[in-house]
């Protein structure tokens, strides 16, 4: 996907986060091109999946790609449930059921797997519904950190 299309989609993901959270996706105040920074330089993952019965990823920022060790093209080609090992997919499904019920879920921690089946832990995860202006759900967005406790000061404005 082109950078321009990624940035347009990222803005839509951010708008949904703002609608549910009351704040935009976190970033330092002095960023000149916020969406480009979120896509290319954010120190946390931003992902989105569509609302299909078997959802696929529709967006991943560069940090998320580095965590899962996929290229942008690769991550868009398989069901997003494959981001969890088989034994962890039920827990992941429970998370998304809670998101469907509550629209946004905070502070999730869970295990995920990269392209090579190496596991890693995601921390301080926020998952939210992606909805259009009339309330139709078109997917879910997620923000997570790979490290357990390291957060920049600007992050706590969330």
PyMOL commands that set and color helices and strands:
alter all, ss='L'
color gray80, all
select helices_A, chain A and resi 3-21+34-40+62-68+72-75+80-83+86-102+153-157
alter helices_A, ss='H'
color red, helices_A
select strands_A, chain A and resi 45-50+57-60+104-113+119-131+137-145
alter strands_A, ss='S'
color yellow, strands_A
deselect
rebuild
show_as cartoon
